[in-house]
Amino acid sequence: MKTKILRMVLFSVIVLFCSCASNKAGNDSIMYLMVYDYESNGVQGAGFYVGDKFLGESDVHGRFAFALKDETEYSAEIRKTGYRTEKITFSYQPSGVIYVKMGNAAQFTSLAENFLDLKKYNEALIYANYALELDSERDDTLYLKAIILNKIGNFSESNDCLSKIKRQNENKTYIEELKKRNDKGENL
């Protein structure tokens, strides 16, 4: 009985030692992808595509480890439903790390608001457009974009955004006021 237990323990130690050694050796050829959102949270389930090949997806912390054959330059996409697809080019470097930031409609709307507050209207418009690419029916983003367009003097486009708002009655006063200003060519 003692001999049997001793063999099992010895076998377990050998297996554990060998598996650790192989993992350590294997890590030298692995590269890492870290996917975060605009709130610095790891993005789980982001698909990593090199060319047309799906390599896998990020874990709960936004991490993904991968290995490629050649130390050359690659084009890749990181995709997740509800998030803007990010396209990157990278050189494969074992033990290297690629950091990717991707956002969803709510985060882009928040960024647009921040840039509007800073009077950086072009940046605000970029993020509002990103948000609307992901969710074209967000009333809050449509109204925000209408304000941004008014601020930069695109009164006609501002009115176009206002006309797309679904819940017109809930925001009737604000919408009508902005439409009047746009029609007169006045900034807010």
C-alpha positions as CSV (number, residue, x, y, z in Angstrom):
1,M,0.0,0.0,0.0
2,K,2.8,2.5,1.0
3,T,4.7,1.6,-2.2
4,K,1.5,2.3,-4.3
5,I,1.0,5.7,-2.6
6,L,4.7,6.5,-3.0
7,R,4.5,5.7,-6.8
8,M,1.4,7.9,-7.2
9,V,3.1,10.8,-5.4
10,L,6.3,10.4,-7.4
11,F,4.3,10.2,-10.6
12,S,2.3,13.4,-9.7
13,V,5.5,15.3,-8.9
14,I,7.1,14.2,-12.2
15,V,4.0,15.3,-14.2
16,L,3.8,18.6,-12.3
17,F,7.5,19.3,-12.9
18,C,7.3,18.4,-16.6
19,S,4.1,20.5,-17.2
20,C,5.7,23.5,-15.5
21,A,8.8,23.1,-17.6
22,S,6.9,22.9,-20.8
23,N,4.7,25.9,-20.0
24,K,7.8,28.0,-19.2
25,A,9.5,27.0,-22.4
26,G,6.3,27.6,-24.4
27,N,5.7,31.1,-23.0
28,D,8.8,32.3,-24.9
29,S,7.0,32.0,-28.2
30,I,3.7,33.5,-27.0
31,M,2.5,37.1,-27.6
32,Y,-0.3,38.7,-25.6
33,L,-3.3,40.8,-26.5
34,M,-4.9,43.0,-23.8
35,V,-8.3,44.5,-24.7
36,Y,-9.8,47.3,-22.6
37,D,-12.7,49.6,-22.9
38,Y,-12.8,53.4,-22.4
39,E,-13.4,52.9,-18.7
40,S,-10.2,50.7,-18.4
41,N,-12.2,47.5,-17.9
42,G,-11.1,44.3,-19.6
43,V,-13.3,43.4,-22.5
44,Q,-14.4,39.8,-22.4
45,G,-15.2,37.8,-25.5
46,A,-13.5,40.1,-28.0
47,G,-12.6,38.0,-31.1
48,F,-9.1,38.3,-32.5
49,Y,-8.8,37.8,-36.2
50,V,-5.5,37.8,-38.2
51,G,-6.5,38.1,-41.8
52,D,-9.5,35.8,-42.2
53,K,-8.4,33.5,-39.4
54,F,-10.1,33.6,-36.0
55,L,-7.5,33.0,-33.4
56,G,-9.7,33.1,-30.3
57,E,-11.2,35.6,-27.9
58,S,-10.3,37.5,-24.8
59,D,-10.9,36.2,-21.3
60,V,-12.9,37.9,-18.5
61,H,-9.9,40.3,-18.0
62,G,-9.6,41.1,-21.6
63,R,-6.5,39.0,-22.1
64,F,-5.6,36.6,-24.9
65,A,-2.4,34.7,-25.6
66,F,-1.5,33.6,-29.1
67,A,1.4,32.2,-31.1
68,L,2.2,32.8,-34.8
69,K,4.8,31.1,-37.0
70,D,6.6,34.1,-38.5
71,E,8.1,37.2,-36.8
72,T,6.6,39.4,-39.5
73,E,4.0,42.2,-39.7
74,Y,0.3,41.3,-39.5
75,S,-3.0,43.1,-39.9
76,A,-5.7,42.1,-37.4
77,E,-9.2,43.0,-36.2
78,I,-10.6,42.8,-32.7
79,R,-14.4,42.4,-32.9
80,K,-17.2,42.2,-30.3
81,T,-20.9,42.8,-30.8
82,G,-21.9,46.2,-29.4
83,Y,-18.3,47.5,-29.7
84,R,-16.6,49.3,-32.5
85,T,-14.3,47.0,-34.4
86,E,-10.6,47.9,-34.0
87,K,-8.1,47.3,-36.8
88,I,-4.4,47.1,-35.9
89,T,-1.1,46.3,-37.6
90,F,1.5,44.7,-35.4
91,S,4.9,42.9,-35.7
92,Y,4.9,39.5,-34.1
93,Q,7.3,39.6,-31.2
94,P,7.3,36.6,-28.8
95,S,6.6,37.8,-25.2
96,G,5.3,41.1,-26.6
97,V,2.0,42.7,-25.6
98,I,-0.5,44.5,-27.8
99,Y,-2.9,46.9,-26.0
100,V,-6.2,47.7,-27.7
101,K,-8.9,50.1,-26.5
102,M,-12.4,49.5,-27.9
103,G,-15.6,51.2,-27.0
104,N,-19.4,50.8,-27.0
105,A,-22.1,53.3,-27.9
106,A,-22.6,54.5,-24.3
107,Q,-18.8,55.1,-23.8
108,F,-18.6,57.0,-27.1
109,T,-21.6,59.2,-26.2
110,S,-19.9,60.0,-22.9
111,L,-16.7,60.9,-24.7
112,A,-18.6,63.1,-27.1
113,E,-20.2,64.9,-24.1
114,N,-16.8,65.5,-22.5
115,F,-15.3,67.0,-25.7
116,L,-18.4,69.1,-26.2
117,D,-17.9,70.5,-22.6
118,L,-14.3,71.3,-23.6
119,K,-15.5,73.0,-26.8
120,K,-13.6,70.5,-28.9
121,Y,-16.4,70.1,-31.4
122,N,-14.6,68.1,-34.1
123,E,-13.5,65.5,-31.5
124,A,-17.0,65.5,-30.0
125,L,-18.5,64.9,-33.5
126,I,-16.1,61.9,-34.1
127,Y,-17.2,60.2,-30.9
128,A,-20.9,60.9,-31.5
129,N,-20.6,59.4,-35.0
130,Y,-18.8,56.3,-33.5
131,A,-21.7,55.9,-31.0
132,L,-24.3,56.2,-33.8
133,E,-22.5,53.7,-36.0
134,L,-23.1,51.2,-33.2
135,D,-26.6,52.3,-32.3
136,S,-28.2,54.6,-34.8
137,E,-31.4,55.1,-32.8
138,R,-29.9,56.4,-29.5
139,D,-32.0,59.5,-29.0
140,D,-29.5,61.0,-26.5
141,T,-26.7,60.7,-29.0
142,L,-28.8,62.1,-31.8
143,Y,-29.7,65.1,-29.7
144,L,-26.0,65.5,-28.7
145,K,-24.9,65.3,-32.3
146,A,-27.5,67.9,-33.2
147,I,-26.1,70.3,-30.6
148,I,-22.5,69.7,-31.8
149,L,-23.5,70.3,-35.4
150,N,-25.3,73.5,-34.3
151,K,-22.1,74.6,-32.5
152,I,-20.0,74.2,-35.7
153,G,-22.6,75.9,-37.9
154,N,-24.1,72.9,-39.7
155,F,-27.7,73.9,-39.0
156,S,-29.3,71.8,-41.7
157,E,-27.5,68.6,-40.5
158,S,-28.4,69.5,-37.0
159,N,-32.1,69.5,-37.9
160,D,-31.7,66.2,-39.8
161,C,-30.5,64.7,-36.5
162,L,-33.4,66.2,-34.6
163,S,-35.9,64.6,-37.1
164,K,-34.5,61.1,-36.4
165,I,-35.2,61.3,-32.6
166,K,-38.0,58.7,-31.9
167,R,-39.2,60.2,-28.5
168,Q,-40.0,63.6,-29.9
169,N,-42.8,64.3,-27.4
170,E,-40.7,63.7,-24.3
171,N,-38.1,66.3,-25.4
172,K,-40.4,68.5,-27.4
173,T,-39.3,71.8,-25.8
174,Y,-35.6,71.2,-26.3
175,I,-36.0,69.9,-29.8
176,E,-38.2,72.8,-30.9
177,E,-35.8,75.4,-29.4
178,L,-32.9,73.9,-31.2
179,K,-34.8,73.7,-34.5
180,K,-35.8,77.4,-34.2
181,R,-32.1,78.3,-33.6
182,N,-31.0,76.2,-36.5
183,D,-33.6,77.7,-38.8
184,K,-32.4,81.2,-37.8
185,G,-28.7,80.1,-38.2
186,E,-28.0,80.8,-34.6
187,N,-25.6,78.9,-32.4
188,L,-26.6,77.8,-28.9
